Amino acid sequence: CLMQATDGQVAPTDRHIGRYRLDDIVAGDAGGSVWRAFDTTLNRTVAIRLVPVTDPRVATLRAAATSAAAVVDRLVVQVLDVFDTEEALVIVSEWVDGLTLGDLTRSSMPPGRSVRITRTVADAIAAIHAAGANHGRITPSCIVISDDGEIRLRGHGVNAALWGVAPGNDPNAADVFGVGAVLMACLTNRWATGPIDGLRGTPIIGGVLASPSQLIADVPSELESITCRALAAVPQRSGFTGQAAFSDINALAGELALVEDHGISFDDAHHVPQRPRIVRRLVAISAAVVAIVLVGIVGISMITLGQPNDRAAVVPKVAAPEVKPQAAAPPAAVGSEDGQLPAAAQTVERALPIVSARAYDPFGDGADNSTQVDNAFDSNTLSAWNTNTYKTAHPDGKPGVGLVLDLGQQRHINAVELGLLGNGTDVQIRLSNERLAPTDRKIINRLPIFAGAIGAPSAISLREPRPQTARYVVVWFTSLPWKVAGYQGGISNVSIRGF
């Protein structure tokens, strides 16, 4: 039998649910609690997720788990059972010991291993699609590699039912994108949709995701093409609008199989990380210039040797390597007395000081939990500002709620880094040079959007290639994640970077 714990999680009273003995709780989140359990009938260890019956997603989650149970493939961690008790929906699946992809990718992997892992994930997704299901939300923690090297994929259907399809709204396209994100992570140690599971986010360059070859050296052209074509399945997230995206997971899996089985040869044992190509070229150019200068100096020394009255040595003119002109910098912001930013901060990106903050809820009572706002940018990441708790993800019909951050004067803003509460927040960053009236309902839609994310993870960096100028930064939540007894968003840490 079960009881409702004080924090809203479902907790066992006698450590048994039917034939299953609950041994250890391994996770507790907005999706209920996850346990390592033991099947006393079949004498095996299993994983059990308990979701309170009060969770409004129970019906959707039950359907997704039932569909996931129809997938029977060794590459996929199988959902073994789905049933209800009076207190909880119970989802039973295989227990898999091993490390996740996030645990393994602390540095870039050799191309051969990258292809093997990615091909396995693609084949697993193909098996899921063949069974009439989807994964819908691939993350590094979904991929488990056992001690003997077996690669398994978990969370199909269930993760998307809990936290939404991501990226985008099409689960098929999200799965193709997710496989591309796996290849990106293996090659570069970066995740395509932002920081998650210990991986850094892939930077955005010129409004599009950086490709693998822009981050590390000597990426085989075949793998560069496969990565970009997979990520192009969700162009609004990757920015790869000119790429010929894979039409479906089978096309992607087939291309990976062709590369591994019949394509280029990967030598993992002799793979040595090297500088990116552009760095090597610049080093070579620099070395050539230095050599020319030294030759010139030696020549002049030989010519002027024995001429003590010739004090003014002639310095040879050496042609510098051609540098393409940079785009003009944005105009200086008006904020200080002379209309310029402080000279020391003109060009070096840094964390900008946040002078003050206030909760912003123009469509409600004017502010959500205004007494907590300092928690969003203090040095303690364990404290946080929370929104109110709502009955729906779109805060009970309101267009949004958020936080207004005051930088004290106009600044050039390059990026906003957020630590969010929960997973699956829809967030926008809007900018203003005028103070926002707490109850003005019209101004929010007039503010320019600096950047945004749909279904954001708990840590995300939103960056634009060109800085924008503003004094006030609005973190605006348009959809909130589920948290125990309702929908609630929040910020545990925010950093605004610029100059």
C-alpha positions in Angstrom: 0.0 0.0 0.0 1.0 3.6 -0.6 0.7 6.9 1.1 1.1 10.5 -0.2 4.3 12.1 1.2 4.4 15.7 2.4 6.3 16.9 -0.7 3.7 15.4 -3.0 5.7 12.4 -4.0 4.2 8.9 -3.8 6.0 6.9 -1.1 5.5 3.3 -0.1 4.5 2.4 3.5 5.5 -1.3 3.3 7.9 -1.2 0.4 5.8 -3.5 -1.7 3.5 -3.0 -4.7 2.0 -6.3 -5.6 4.8 -8.7 -6.5 7.4 -5.8 -6.6 9.6 -4.9 -3.6 10.8 -1.3 -3.7 14.4 -1.3 -2.6 15.9 2.2 -3.3 14.5 5.5 -4.6 16.9 6.7 -7.4 15.1 9.8 -8.5 12.3 12.1 -7.5 11.0 14.8 -9.8 8.0 16.4 -11.4 7.4 13.1 -13.0 6.9 11.3 -9.7 9.5 9.0 -8.2 11.7 6.3 -9.7 12.7 3.2 -7.7 15.1 0.3 -8.1 12.8 -2.6 -7.3 12.8 -6.4 -7.3 10.3 -8.6 -9.1 9.8 -11.4 -6.6 7.9 -13.6 -9.1 10.5 -13.5 -11.9 13.5 -13.0 -9.6 14.9 -9.9 -11.4 15.7 -6.3 -10.7 13.4 -3.7 -12.4 12.9 0.0 -12.4 9.5 1.4 -11.3 8.1 4.9 -11.9 5.3 6.0 -9.6 3.1 8.9 -10.7 0.4 10.2 -8.3 -3.1 9.8 -9.6 -3.6 13.5 -9.0 -1.1 14.4 -11.7 -3.2 15.7 -14.7 -0.9 13.9 -17.1 -1.7 10.4 -15.9 -4.1 9.5 -18.7 -1.6 10.7 -21.4 1.2 9.0 -19.6 -0.6 5.7 -19.3 -1.3 5.7 -23.0 2.3 6.5 -23.8 3.7 3.8 -21.5 1.2 1.2 -22.9 2.4 2.1 -26.5 6.0 2.0 -25.4 5.4 -1.5 -24.0 4.7 -2.7 -27.5 8.4 -2.1 -28.5 10.3 -5.3 -28.1 13.9 -4.9 -29.2 17.2 -5.5 -27.4 18.4 -2.0 -28.2 15.5 -0.5 -26.3 15.0 -0.7 -22.6 11.6 -2.4 -22.4 8.5 -1.3 -20.6 7.4 -4.5 -18.8 4.2 -3.5 -17.2 1.7 -0.6 -16.7 -1.0 -0.7 -14.0 -2.9 1.5 -11.6 -3.2 1.5 -7.8 -5.5 3.7 -5.8 -2.7 6.2 -5.3 -0.5 5.9 -8.4 0.1 5.0 -11.9 2.9 2.3 -11.9 5.3 1.9 -14.9 7.6 -1.0 -14.7 10.7 -1.3 -17.0 14.0 -3.1 -17.3 16.7 -2.1 -14.9 20.0 -1.4 -16.7 23.3 -0.9 -15.0 25.8 1.4 -16.8 26.9 4.9 -17.5 24.8 7.4 -19.5 26.1 9.3 -22.6 26.4 12.4 -20.4 28.8 10.4 -18.1 31.0 9.3 -20.9 31.3 12.4 -23.1 33.6 14.4 -20.9 35.7 15.0 -24.0 35.2 14.4 -27.7 35.1 10.7 -28.7 37.0 9.2 -31.7 35.0 9.1 -34.9 34.7 5.4 -34.9 33.1 5.2 -31.5 30.9 8.2 -32.2 29.5 6.4 -35.2 28.9 3.1 -33.4 27.0 4.8 -30.5 25.0 7.0 -32.9 24.1 4.1 -35.2 22.9 2.1 -32.3 20.6 4.9 -31.1 19.3 5.4 -34.7 18.6 1.7 -35.0 16.8 1.7 -31.6 14.7 4.7 -32.8 13.9 2.9 -36.1 12.7 -0.1 -34.0 10.5 2.2 -31.9 9.0 3.8 -35.0 8.4 0.4 -36.6 6.3 -0.6 -33.6 4.1 2.5 -34.1 5.6 4.6 -31.3 8.1 7.5 -30.9 10.7 8.5 -28.4 10.0 12.2 -28.7 12.6 13.6 -26.2 16.1 12.2 -26.6 18.6 13.4 -24.0 22.1 12.1 -23.0 20.6 10.4 -19.9 18.4 8.3 -22.2 21.4 6.5 -23.6 23.0 3.9 -21.3 26.3 2.1 -22.0 26.9 -1.0 -19.9 30.3 -2.1 -18.6 30.5 -4.6 -21.5 29.8 -1.9 -24.0 26.2 -2.7 -24.8 24.2 0.4 -25.8 20.6 0.7 -24.8 18.0 3.5 -25.3 15.4 4.3 -22.6 12.5 6.7 -21.9 10.7 6.3 -25.3 7.3 7.8 -25.1 7.3 8.3 -21.4 9.7 11.2 -21.3 7.8 13.1 -24.0 4.5 12.4 -22.1 6.0 13.8 -18.9 7.9 16.9 -20.2 6.7 17.4 -23.8 8.1 16.6 -27.3 11.4 18.4 -27.8 12.7 20.0 -29.9 9.7 21.2 -31.8 6.2 19.6 -31.8 6.7 16.7 -34.3 8.0 13.6 -32.5 9.3 12.0 -35.7 11.4 15.1 -36.5 12.4 15.4 -32.9 13.8 11.8 -33.0 15.8 12.5 -36.2 17.1 15.7 -34.6 17.9 13.8 -31.4 20.1 11.3 -33.2 22.0 14.2 -34.8 22.4 15.6 -31.3 23.9 12.3 -30.1 26.5 12.4 -32.9 27.2 16.1 -32.1 27.7 15.1 -28.5 30.0 12.2 -29.2 32.2 14.3 -31.6 32.3 17.6 -29.7 31.2 17.0 -26.1 28.3 19.5 -26.7 24.5 19.0 -26.8 22.6 20.7 -29.6 19.7 22.2 -27.5 21.8 23.6 -24.7 23.6 22.5 -21.5 22.2 19.3 -20.1 23.3 16.2 -18.1 26.8 17.6 -17.7 27.3 18.6 -21.3 27.8 22.1 -22.5 25.5 23.5 -25.1 26.4 23.8 -28.8 27.2 27.5 -29.5 25.1 29.5 -32.0 27.1 31.3 -34.7 25.3 33.7 -36.9 21.9 32.5 -35.8 22.6 28.8 -36.5 24.1 26.0 -34.5 27.8 25.5 -34.9 28.7 22.4 -36.9 31.1 19.8 -35.5 34.0 21.0 -37.7 33.7 24.5 -36.3 34.3 23.1 -32.8 37.0 20.4 -33.3 39.6 19.5 -35.8 39.5 16.8 -38.5 35.8 15.9 -38.4 35.3 13.5 -41.3 33.2 15.2 -44.0 30.7 12.3 -43.9 30.0 12.8 -40.2 29.8 16.5 -40.6 27.1 16.1 -43.3 25.1 13.5 -41.3 25.1 15.7 -38.2 23.9 18.8 -40.0 21.3 16.9 -42.1 19.9 15.3 -38.9 19.7 18.5 -37.0 18.0 20.1 -40.1 15.0 18.0 -39.3 13.9 20.8 -36.9 15.2 23.9 -38.7 13.6 26.3 -36.3 15.9 24.9 -33.6 19.1 24.3 -35.6 18.8 27.1 -38.1 20.0 24.7 -40.8 17.3 25.8 -43.3 19.5 25.2 -46.4 20.4 21.6 -45.5 18.8 18.6 -47.1 17.3 17.1 -44.0 16.8 13.3 -43.6 13.2 12.4 -44.5 12.9 9.9 -41.7 14.8 7.8 -39.2 15.3 5.0 -41.6 17.1 7.2 -44.0 19.4 8.5 -41.2 20.0 5.0 -39.9 20.9 3.7 -43.4 23.4 6.5 -43.9 25.1 5.7 -40.6 25.2 2.0 -41.5 26.7 2.9 -44.9 29.4 5.0 -43.3 30.3 2.4 -40.7 30.1 -0.7 -42.8 31.4 0.5 -46.2 32.6 4.1 -45.8 35.6 5.8 -44.3 38.0 3.9 -42.0 38.1 5.2 -38.5 41.2 4.4 -36.4 40.2 4.9 -32.8 43.5 3.7 -31.3 45.5 6.4 -33.1 43.0 9.2 -32.8 44.8 12.2 -31.4 42.9 15.5 -30.8 44.3 18.3 -32.8 43.7 22.0 -33.1 40.8 23.1 -35.3 41.8 23.7 -38.9 41.4 27.5 -38.6 43.7 27.5 -35.6 46.4 25.5 -37.4 46.2 27.8 -40.4 46.6 30.9 -38.2 49.5 29.3 -36.4 51.1 28.5 -39.7 50.6 32.1 -41.0 52.0 33.5 -37.7 55.1 31.3 -38.0 55.7 32.4 -41.5 55.4 36.1 -40.6 57.8 35.6 -37.6 60.3 33.9 -39.9 60.1 36.7 -42.4 60.7 39.3 -39.7 63.7 37.3 -38.3 65.2 37.0 -41.7 64.8 40.8 -42.3 66.3 41.6 -38.9 69.3 39.3 -39.5 69.8 40.9 -42.9 69.7 44.4 -41.6 72.1 43.5 -38.8 74.6 42.2 -41.3 74.3 45.4 -43.5 74.7 47.8 -40.5 77.5 45.8 -38.8 80.5 48.1 -38.4 78.6 51.3 -38.8 78.4 52.6 -35.2 77.1 56.1 -36.2 74.1 54.7 -37.9 71.8 54.6 -34.8 68.5 54.5 -36.6 68.0 50.9 -37.6 65.7 50.5 -40.6 62.8 48.1 -39.6 61.7 46.1 -42.6 58.0 46.3 -43.5 56.4 42.9 -43.5 53.0 42.4 -45.0 50.5 41.1 -42.4 48.2 38.3 -43.4 44.9 39.6 -44.9 42.2 39.9 -42.4 38.6 40.2 -43.6 36.9 43.3 -42.2 34.6 42.7 -39.3 31.0 43.8 -39.2 30.6 47.2 -37.6 30.0 47.0 -33.9 26.6 48.2 -32.6 26.4 51.8 -31.4 27.4 52.5 -27.9 24.6 52.4 -25.4 23.4 55.6 -23.7 23.5 55.1 -20.0 26.3 57.0 -18.3 26.7 60.8 -18.1 28.7 61.1 -21.3 26.5 58.6 -23.2 29.1 55.9 -23.4 29.6 52.6 -21.6 32.6 52.5 -19.2 35.8 52.3 -21.2 37.1 49.1 -19.5 33.9 47.2 -20.4 33.7 48.3 -24.1 34.8 45.0 -25.7 35.3 42.3 -23.2 32.2 40.1 -22.5 31.5 39.5 -18.8 28.7 38.9 -16.4 26.8 42.2 -16.1 25.8 43.4 -12.7 22.1 43.1 -11.9 21.1 46.1 -9.9 17.6 44.9 -8.9 14.8 42.6 -10.0 11.0 42.5 -9.6 8.4 39.9 -10.4 6.3 40.8 -13.4 2.7 39.7 -13.8 0.7 42.4 -15.6 -2.2 40.0 -16.4 -2.6 38.9 -12.8 -1.9 40.6 -9.4 1.1 42.5 -10.8 3.7 40.2 -9.3 4.3 36.5 -8.5 6.2 35.9 -5.2 7.9 39.3 -5.3 9.7 38.7 -2.0 11.8 36.0 -3.6 13.2 37.9 -6.5 16.7 38.3 -5.1 17.1 34.5 -5.0 17.2 34.5 -8.8 20.6 36.2 -9.0 22.3 35.7 -5.7 25.3 33.5 -5.3 23.3 30.6 -3.9 22.1 28.3 -6.6 20.0 26.3 -4.1 17.7 29.3 -3.6 15.3 30.4 -6.3 12.4 32.7 -7.3 9.2 30.7 -8.1 6.1 31.7 -9.9 2.8 31.0 -8.2 1.4 27.5 -8.7 -1.2 27.3 -11.5 -3.7 24.7 -12.6 -2.6 24.8 -16.3 0.8 25.0 -18.0 -0.2 28.3 -19.6 -0.6 30.1 -16.3 -4.3 29.7 -16.0 -4.9 31.4 -19.3 -2.5 34.3 -18.9 -0.1 35.0 -21.7 2.8 34.7 -19.3 4.5 35.7 -16.1 8.1 36.6 -15.4 10.9 38.6 -13.9 12.3 42.0 -14.8 16.0 42.5 -14.3 17.4 46.0 -14.1 21.0 46.5 -15.2 21.2 50.0 -13.9 21.9 51.5 -17.3 21.8 50.5 -21.0 24.2 47.7 -21.8 25.3 45.6 -24.7 23.8 42.1 -24.1 25.3 39.0 -25.7 23.7 36.2 -23.8 21.4 35.2 -21.0 22.2 32.1 -19.0 19.4 30.6 -16.9 19.1 28.0 -14.3 15.4 27.0 -14.4 13.2 24.9 -12.0 12.0 21.8 -13.7 12.2 20.7 -17.3 10.0 21.9 -20.1 9.6 25.6 -19.6 8.7 27.8 -22.6 10.7 31.0 -22.0 11.4 34.2 -23.9 14.0 36.9 -23.2 12.6 40.4 -24.1 14.4 43.7 -23.8 13.4 47.2 -22.9 15.0 50.6 -22.4 12.0 51.9 -20.5 10.8 50.9 -17.1 7.8 48.5 -17.4 4.6 49.5 -15.5 3.5 46.5 -13.3 0.0 46.5 -14.7 0.5 47.6 -18.3 -0.8 44.6 -20.4 0.1 46.0 -23.8 3.8 46.6 -23.5 5.0 43.0 -23.3 4.0 42.2 -26.9 5.8 45.4 -28.1 9.1 44.4 -26.6 11.6 42.8 -29.0 12.5 39.2 -28.3 16.2 38.7 -27.8 16.0 34.9 -27.7 13.7 32.1 -26.6 13.3 28.3 -26.1 10.4 25.9 -26.1 10.6 23.0 -23.6 13.8 24.3 -22.1 15.9 22.1 -19.8 16.8 23.1 -16.3 20.0 24.9 -17.5 20.1 26.8 -20.8 22.2 29.5 -22.4 20.4 31.9 -24.9 22.8 33.7 -27.1 22.6 35.9 -30.1 25.5 36.6 -32.6 25.2 40.4 -32.3 24.7 42.2 -29.0 21.6 44.1 -28.4 21.3 47.2 -26.2 18.9 47.5 -23.3 18.7 48.4 -19.6 15.8 46.0 -18.6 15.8 42.3 -19.3 12.5 40.4 -19.1 12.5 36.7 -18.5 9.0 35.8 -19.6 7.5 32.3 -19.1 4.7 31.4 -21.5 4.4 27.8 -20.4 5.3 26.2 -17.1 6.5 22.7 -16.1 4.6 20.4 -13.9 5.7 20.3 -10.2 4.0 18.0 -7.7 0.7 19.7 -7.2 0.5 22.0 -10.2 2.4 24.0 -12.8 5.1 26.2 -11.5 8.2 27.8 -13.0 11.2 29.5 -11.4 14.8 30.7 -11.7 17.5 29.5 -9.5 20.2 31.5 -11.2 20.4 34.0 -14.0 23.5 35.6 -15.5 23.4 38.3 -18.2 26.6 38.5 -20.3 27.7 41.4 -22.4 29.6 44.6 -22.0 
